[in-house]
């Protein structure tokens, strides 16, 4: 086990008898002693081993104590070594000069042993405290520098992660829209098959009518008219899909929640039939418009309806009911709610359903409700959920009324 070096006191005096008296007076103290007979020897000794204190005679032949003190104070490596001058009792000028040169204390000759030992111990304790304080300050400076580097690194990481999260959120918004449409792909394909099949049937009929002798032009024109109508219907279905998948900048204007609900009902109509469910619209007439982006709000309604259809999938066919309602809420809000007859949500999970990537569906992404709430809140509204008194849950979307011409 390593031990710390004992404090070292250097005694400097040209009189060997004085050095012996000093050594005797400090014998038994908790520090080691070294001696020097003149100023040059003292400086050489200090360069070999730095003492913790120098007990220095002011008057010596050659280099006196004042010059030794001046040189030690001028050197940054020895400037902090405490110096106690030794002067005669009547030599006040030497005591003052020594203190002006940087000495920390003085003792007078002849000295009192107890006083000398006490003064030396006090200055060594001050020196040790100063060293400990300097080490602590250095440690604090190192810690502060490390913290500053860590702060800079953290700030850079926060900026990077924020940029990543913003980009991820944009991708997830689009992915959610695509995922919602993927769930309806079979229904939309089925919906497109109807006008396409009608177009083919009417085209074949028109060709037969024109090949008759004489051609039945009237009936052929009627068949061609049906082809035009069916083509427009197919184009409308495709346009709805393109609008939902588009990543354009949002448009903010007055939106009719009733019309949005009807559009979603048309969009999921075949899916509702395939699931053996019932979708009921209970829309209050004459509601004011809400301010927002129609595509984003339609996405919210679509998410809520598709989630409700998933919630009732395990129920008996006669109990697979989803109800979309709209109501006014005072003068400045319109409420759209989607109610299902499913098994409900555990109270502990009531708020978790809005967390990103939380899902109870085996095939779900867990982003639909999180993004829906973000969209509603971005429109100044609120999206909440509660269990129904009997069975199932109700998601309630409150949106502020649009004031035409407002900001």
C-alpha positions in Angstrom: 0.0 0.0 0.0 1.4 3.4 -1.0 1.9 6.2 1.6 1.9 10.0 1.1 5.3 11.8 1.4 5.7 13.6 4.7 5.8 17.4 4.5 9.3 18.8 4.0 10.7 22.0 5.8 13.9 23.5 4.5 16.0 25.4 7.1 18.3 28.1 5.6 20.9 29.8 7.9 24.6 30.5 7.6 25.2 29.7 11.3 25.5 26.0 12.0 24.6 26.6 15.6 21.4 28.3 14.6 20.5 25.4 12.3 21.0 23.0 15.2 18.8 25.0 17.5 16.1 25.1 14.8 16.4 21.4 14.2 16.1 20.7 17.9 13.1 23.0 18.2 11.3 21.2 15.3 12.3 17.7 16.3 9.3 15.4 16.8 7.0 17.4 14.6 5.0 15.6 11.7 7.3 16.8 9.0 10.8 16.1 7.6 13.7 18.6 7.8 16.4 19.6 5.3 19.2 22.3 5.8 21.1 24.7 3.6 24.0 27.0 4.8 23.6 29.8 2.2 21.3 31.1 -0.5 22.9 29.2 -3.4 22.7 25.9 -1.6 19.1 26.7 -0.7 18.1 27.2 -4.4 19.9 24.0 -5.5 18.1 22.1 -2.7 14.7 23.5 -3.8 15.4 22.5 -7.4 16.2 18.9 -6.3 13.1 18.5 -4.0 10.5 21.1 -3.6 9.8 21.8 0.1 6.4 22.5 1.7 7.9 25.5 3.6 11.2 27.4 3.8 12.4 28.8 7.1 14.8 31.5 5.8 17.4 33.7 7.6 17.2 37.2 6.3 20.8 38.2 6.8 23.4 35.9 5.2 26.7 36.5 3.4 26.7 36.3 -0.4 23.1 35.8 -1.5 21.0 36.9 1.4 17.5 35.7 2.3 15.8 38.6 0.5 17.4 37.6 -2.9 16.5 34.0 -2.3 12.9 35.1 -1.6 12.8 37.3 -4.7 14.1 34.5 -7.0 11.6 32.0 -5.6 8.7 34.5 -6.1 9.8 35.2 -9.7 9.7 31.5 -10.7 6.2 30.3 -11.4 7.2 26.8 -10.3 8.3 27.9 -6.8 6.1 31.0 -6.3 3.6 29.2 -4.1 6.2 27.8 -1.6 5.5 29.6 1.7 8.5 31.4 3.3 8.9 32.3 6.9 11.7 34.9 7.5 13.9 34.8 10.6 15.1 38.2 11.8 16.5 39.7 14.9 14.0 41.1 17.5 15.0 44.7 16.7 15.2 44.4 12.9 11.7 45.8 12.0 12.8 46.9 8.5 13.9 43.4 7.5 10.5 41.9 8.7 8.6 44.5 6.6 10.8 44.0 3.5 10.4 40.2 3.8 6.6 40.5 3.9 6.7 42.9 0.9 8.7 40.4 -1.1 6.1 37.7 -0.5 6.9 36.0 2.8 3.9 34.6 4.6 5.2 35.1 8.2 8.3 35.8 10.3 9.8 34.7 13.6 12.3 36.7 15.7 15.6 35.6 17.1 16.0 34.4 19.8 12.8 32.3 19.0 10.4 30.5 21.3 10.3 26.8 20.5 6.6 26.3 20.9 5.8 29.5 18.9 8.2 28.4 16.1 6.6 25.0 15.8 3.1 26.4 15.9 3.9 28.9 13.1 5.5 26.2 10.9 2.6 23.8 11.5 0.1 26.5 10.6 1.8 27.4 7.3 2.1 23.7 6.3 -1.6 23.2 7.0 -2.4 26.3 4.9 -0.1 25.0 2.1 -1.8 21.5 2.2 -5.2 23.2 2.1 -4.2 25.4 -0.8 -3.0 22.3 -2.7 -6.2 20.4 -2.0 -8.2 23.3 -3.1 -6.2 23.7 -6.3 -6.6 20.0 -7.0 -10.3 20.3 -6.4 -10.6 23.3 -8.6 -8.7 21.5 -11.3 -11.0 18.5 -10.9 -14.0 20.8 -11.1 -12.6 22.5 -14.3 -12.1 19.0 -15.8 -15.6 18.0 -14.9 -17.0 21.3 -16.2 -15.2 20.8 -19.5 -16.5 17.2 -19.7 -20.0 18.5 -19.0 -19.7 21.2 -21.6 -18.6 18.6 -24.2 -21.4 16.3 -23.1 -23.9 19.1 -23.3 -22.7 20.0 -26.8 -22.9 16.4 -27.9 -26.4 16.1 -26.3 -27.6 19.2 -28.0 -26.3 18.0 -31.4 -27.9 14.6 -30.8 -31.3 16.3 -29.8 -31.2 18.3 -33.0 -30.4 15.2 -35.1 -33.0 13.1 -33.4 -35.6 15.9 -33.7 -34.9 16.1 -37.4 -35.2 12.3 -37.7 -38.4 12.2 -35.7 -39.9 14.9 -37.9 -39.0 13.0 -41.0 -40.2 9.8 -39.5 -43.5 11.4 -38.5 -44.0 12.6 -42.1 -43.3 9.1 -43.4 -45.6 7.5 -40.8 -48.4 9.8 -41.7 -48.1 8.7 -45.3 -47.7 5.1 -44.3 -50.8 5.2 -42.2 -52.8 6.6 -45.1 -51.4 3.8 -47.3 -52.1 1.2 -44.6 -55.7 2.3 -44.2 -56.1 2.1 -48.0 -54.5 -1.3 -48.1 -57.2 -2.7 -45.7 -59.8 -1.4 -48.2 -58.0 -2.6 -51.4 -60.2 -5.6 -51.8 -63.4 -3.5 -51.3 -62.2 -0.9 -53.8 -61.3 -3.5 -56.3 -64.7 -5.0 -55.9 -66.3 -1.6 -56.3 -64.3 -1.0 -59.5 -65.2 -4.3 -60.9 -68.9 -3.3 -61.1 -68.5 -0.3 -63.5 -65.8 -2.1 -65.5 -68.0 -5.2 -65.9 -71.0 -2.9 -66.9 -68.8 -1.1 -69.4 -67.8 -4.4 -71.0 -71.4 -5.6 -71.1 -72.7 -2.4 -72.6 -69.9 -2.3 -75.2 -70.7 -5.8 -76.3 -74.4 -5.0 -76.4 -73.8 -1.8 -78.5 -71.6 -3.8 -81.0 -74.4 -6.4 -81.4 -77.0 -3.6 -81.8 -74.9 -1.9 -84.5 -74.3 -5.2 -86.3 -78.0 -5.8 -86.7 -79.6 -5.3 -90.1 -80.9 -2.6 -89.9 -78.7 -1.3 -87.0 -80.7 -0.5 -83.8 -79.1 3.0 -83.4 -81.4 4.1 -80.6 -80.6 1.2 -78.3 -76.9 1.4 -79.2 -76.8 5.1 -78.2 -78.5 4.2 -74.9 -75.8 1.5 -74.3 -73.1 4.0 -75.1 -74.6 6.5 -72.7 -74.5 3.8 -70.0 -70.8 3.2 -70.8 -70.0 6.9 -70.3 -71.8 6.9 -66.9 -70.0 3.8 -65.8 -66.7 5.2 -66.9 -67.3 8.4 -64.8 -68.2 6.2 -61.8 -64.9 4.2 -62.1 -62.9 7.5 -62.5 -64.5 8.8 -59.3 -63.5 5.7 -57.4 -59.9 6.0 -58.7 -59.8 9.7 -57.9 -60.9 9.1 -54.3 -58.0 6.6 -53.9 -55.4 9.0 -55.4 -56.6 11.8 -53.2 -56.3 9.7 -50.1 -52.8 8.5 -51.0 -51.5 11.9 -52.2 -48.8 13.6 -50.1 -49.6 17.2 -51.1 -49.6 20.2 -48.9 -52.8 20.4 -46.7 -55.6 22.8 -47.7 -57.5 24.6 -45.0 -61.0 25.7 -45.7 -64.6 24.9 -44.6 -65.4 21.2 -44.4 -68.8 19.5 -44.1 -68.4 16.7 -41.5 -71.6 15.1 -42.7 -70.3 14.9 -46.3 -67.0 13.6 -45.1 -68.9 10.9 -43.1 -71.0 10.0 -46.2 -67.9 9.8 -48.4 -66.2 7.4 -46.0 -69.4 5.3 -45.8 -69.3 5.1 -49.6 -65.6 4.2 -49.5 -66.0 1.4 -47.0 -69.5 0.3 -48.3 -68.3 -3.0 -49.9 -65.9 -3.7 -47.0 -68.8 -3.4 -44.6 -70.8 -6.0 -46.7 -67.8 -8.3 -46.9 -67.5 -8.2 -43.1 -71.2 -8.9 -42.6 -71.4 -5.7 -40.5 -73.9 -2.8 -40.4 -72.7 0.8 -40.8 -75.4 3.4 -39.7 -75.1 7.1 -40.3 -76.9 9.4 -37.7 -76.1 12.8 -39.1 -77.6 16.0 -37.6 -78.8 18.3 -40.4 -77.7 21.9 -40.8 -74.4 21.7 -38.9 -71.9 24.5 -39.5 -68.7 23.7 -41.3 -65.4 23.0 -39.5 -62.1 24.5 -40.5 -59.5 22.0 -41.8 -58.0 20.0 -44.5 -60.5 17.7 -46.1 -58.1 14.9 -46.9 -56.7 14.8 -43.4 -60.1 14.9 -41.7 -61.4 12.2 -44.1 -58.4 10.1 -43.0 -59.3 10.5 -39.4 -62.9 9.5 -40.0 -61.7 6.5 -42.1 -59.3 5.4 -39.4 -62.1 5.5 -36.8 -64.5 3.6 -38.9 -62.0 0.9 -40.0 -61.0 0.5 -36.3 -64.7 0.1 -35.3 -65.2 -2.5 -38.1 -62.2 -4.4 -36.7 -63.6 -4.1 -33.2 -66.9 -5.8 -34.1 -65.3 -8.5 -36.3 -65.6 -11.2 -33.6 -69.2 -10.4 -32.7 -72.2 -12.4 -34.1 -73.4 -11.0 -37.4 -76.5 -9.4 -36.0 -74.4 -7.5 -33.4 -71.7 -6.1 -35.8 -72.9 -2.5 -35.6 -71.0 0.7 -36.2 -72.7 4.1 -35.8 -71.3 7.4 -37.1 -73.0 10.4 -35.5 -72.6 14.2 -35.9 -73.9 16.7 -33.5 -73.5 20.4 -32.7 -71.7 21.2 -29.4 -72.7 24.7 -28.4 -71.9 27.5 -30.9 -68.2 26.9 -31.6 -67.8 23.1 -31.9 -69.0 20.2 -34.1 -68.7 16.6 -32.8 -68.3 13.5 -34.9 -68.4 10.2 -33.0 -67.9 6.6 -34.1 -69.5 4.0 -31.9 -69.0 0.3 -32.1 -70.5 -2.8 -30.4 -67.2 -4.5 -29.8 -65.8 -5.8 -26.5 -64.5 -2.4 -25.3 -61.1 -1.3 -24.0 -59.6 -2.1 -20.7 -59.5 1.0 -18.5 -55.7 0.7 -18.1 -55.3 0.8 -21.9 -57.8 3.7 -22.5 -55.1 6.3 -23.2 -52.5 3.9 -24.6 -54.6 3.4 -27.7 -53.4 6.8 -28.8 -49.7 5.9 -28.3 -47.6 5.4 -31.5 -47.0 1.7 -32.3 -49.3 0.4 -29.6 -51.8 -2.0 -31.1 -53.9 -5.0 -30.2 -54.2 -6.1 -33.8 -52.0 -8.9 -35.1 -51.6 -7.1 -38.4 -51.8 -3.5 -37.2 -49.0 -0.9 -37.3 -50.2 1.0 -34.2 -50.0 4.4 -35.8 -53.6 5.1 -37.0 -55.0 6.5 -33.8 -51.8 8.3 -32.8 -51.8 10.1 -36.1 -55.5 10.7 -36.0 -55.1 12.5 -32.6 -52.2 14.5 -34.0 -54.3 15.6 -37.0 -57.3 16.6 -34.8 -55.2 18.5 -32.3 -53.4 20.3 -35.2 -56.9 21.4 -36.3 -57.5 22.8 -32.8 -59.7 20.0 -31.8 -59.8 17.0 -29.4 -60.0 13.2 -30.0 -61.1 11.1 -27.0 -62.4 7.6 -26.3 -64.7 6.1 -23.7 -66.4 2.8 -23.1 -70.1 2.6 -23.8 -72.5 1.8 -20.9 -73.4 -1.5 -22.5 -70.8 -2.8 -24.9 -68.2 -1.3 -27.2 -66.5 2.0 -27.3 -67.1 5.5 -28.7 -64.4 7.7 -30.2 -65.4 11.3 -30.1 -63.8 14.0 -32.3 -64.5 17.6 -31.5 -63.6 20.3 -34.0 -63.9 24.1 -34.0 -66.4 25.7 -36.3 -65.0 27.4 -39.4 -65.7 31.1 -39.7 -65.8 32.1 -43.3 -63.3 34.8 -44.1 -61.5 34.2 -40.8 -57.7 33.6 -40.4 
